[in-house]
Amino acid sequence: MDPQYADPQFMEESSFNIKDLPGILLRRKWSLILPAVVISILGVLIAMLLPPVFKSTSTILIEEQEIPQDFVMATVTSFAEQRLQTINQRIMSTTKLLEIINRFDLYQKMREKKTTEEVVDKMRSDVKLRQISAEVVDRRTGRPTAATIAFSLSYEGKDTPQRVQQVANVLASLFLEENLKVRERQTRETYDFLELETARVREEMQRIDAKLSRFKEEHISELPELLQMNIQALENTERNIERLLEQTRSLREREGYLESQLATLSPFMENRDRDRLNELRVQLVYLETRFTDAYPDVIKTREEIGALEKKLAAEGDPQDQALERPDNPAYVTLQSQLASTRADIESVKRQEKDFREKADLYRRRIENTPRVEEAYSALMAERASTQMKFNDLLQKTMEAKVAQGLEKEQKGERFTLIDPARLPEKPFKPNRMAIIIVGVVLGLAAGGGLVALREMSDKTVRKPDELALAADLPLLGTLPEIITRQDRWQRRRKRLIWVASGVTAVVVGIAVFHFFIMDLDIFWIKVLRRVDGGVL
């Protein structure tokens, strides 16, 4: 029945039956085969034309320092992960990568079309750094934590396997060298900084010592440690002043007593001529005040005085020589005692004055001590803190010096190449078999989709019950399919073609596997080993 006369209601009521699938595939075989073959061939071509990418990997172990940290503390305290990222940034710099690219003549075609930055970015993406972690016990916390114990460094390239291996080895050696340089530089810079800081603090401490020495010289008697001594000296001085005051009072009393005794005695012994001489002298003074020198009584009195003086001189009387030298023994004794007492009073006064000056000095020292103590304590605190800082820096400088020797001898934490880059035996990618399989799957899916689309859009009636249902008339009979000799020959030819196609596909698949995936001899040896292992 022609599709244009089909009943739409009939087509809606008809449904797909799994038994109809062979017939559908037979009718739409070319709709299935052509897309599947074309897409599969495209997949094979893509798999064959994609250039091989080789990969070579180095494994580097992060070893701890050989000497225990209880004896030698390293100055490089950064974590391995942080240092690894720092080294990676240095190695992945444009300058370093350009040196490697020019050295091995990498990315030849790409350099002709792309910029230098794009070529360098491509190499950065081809270099892979993968950290290998493990659970270790943290010394600081005592708890298990994840730590990086090793890392792998790989390089992927479209060059020859030998060149890929060489590039991977160069990258690994750069990591090892850069780690040594970084650790040596850090230890050297740490030691240099600590040494300069120690010298600066030493100069600062010398400046403080000089300042403290000048302060002590300026306030030698007012220092806080001398306060108790000044107080005790002041007390002793005040006691001495009281003692001198008491001694002065006693001497004053004695002076008064001696003066009263001395007033009752005459300085000289009794002598009539001397007494007459004294009277004449008094009379002469009286006459001279009233009369002139030519007055007779004045002249007479002077003559008599001269005669008496000559007489007394002839007799050895010292009265005319010095009236200050009395001849009365009792008077002289009392006078000498009075002079001695007065000398003692003057001496005591001088001592009292000296002690009072000392007391004033001690009082000033005691009054100035709190102010001096404040400044002195500030200087001592500054000196103590500077001394503490200097001792700490000196110890750290010595430790840094030892750590510097530790790094020079490579006894500290270091990178050790435990698995050097190997020559890649086969391409890392592309996975040609996976591409071919994906191509075949996509081809079959495309063919199946095309078959389903054509079958759903075809309204042709092919079954007797569909015809009866569509025409709404009873079915009287059906005519069987008439197969002629030519039909049988065509079917035989098709079977031969299918067999030949299958054999060709098998041969092509074996050839592809042999040339692009694995040598058949190697594959056979691996199969035999696996079989032997299973038997054993």
Secondary structure, DSSP 8 states (H G I E B T S, - for coil): --GGG--HHHHHH----GGGHHHHHHHTHHHHHHHHHHHHHHHHHHHHHS--BEEEEEEEEEE--SS-TTT---S--S-HHHHHHHHHHHHTSHHHHHHHHHHHT--HHHHHHS-HHHHHHHHHHHEEEEEEEEEEE-TTT-SEEEEEEEEEEEEEESS-HHHHHHHHHHHHHHHHHHHHHHHHHHHHHHHHHHHHHHHHHHHHHHHHHHHHHHHHHHTTTS-GGGHHHHHHHHHHHHHHHHHHHHHHHHHHHHHHHHHHHHHTS-SS---HHHHHHHHHHHHHHHHHHHS-TTSHHHHHHHHHHHHHHHHHHHTT-GGGT-TTS---HHHHHHHHHHHHHHHHHHHHHHHHHHHHHHHHHHHHHHHHHHHHHHHHHHHHHHHHHHHHHHHHHHHHHHHHHHHHHHHHTT-SSEEEEEE-----SS-SB--HHHHHHHHHHHHHHHHHHHHHHHHHH-----SHHHHHHHHTS-----------HHHHHHHHHHHHHHHHHHHHHHHHHHHHIIIII--HHHHHHHHHHHHHHHH-
